[in-house]
């Protein structure tokens, strides 16, 4: 299997178009979802309980840069994305492979976040800020803000 470079993005990612029944299902998933974390996306381990505690890797975006230092903050981002229905078309069982959310830094900049399903069937994710060079990033922000209206 050929490994993807850091500056390439998975072209299979698509935002699922949802009906009201789908949104109700997403709200139920928000009650069950869990955040596991990944040490490659952390400069400071905070309360994530990661093994190894932290280990930022070149080319990986860091949660620290957008002010996410606690598991609870990361979990709230996941739940918000689910409740707004920003999920991928692709699923593993009942869980979408990706959940997207947006966080405001300094109260003004919208930073899109992407979470990936870690373990099939468990509803545990790890997430990270999306680079501006990701073609899907602007669409995530646009849809997030549309759902605020």
ABEGO torsion letter per residue (X at the ends): XBBBBAABBBAABBBBBBBAAAAAAAAAAAAABBBAEBAAABABAEAAGBOBABBBBBGBBBAAAAGBABAAAAAAAAAAAAAAGBBBABBBEABBABBBBBBBBGGABBBBBBBBBABBGAGBBBBBBBBAABAAAAAAAAAAAAAAX
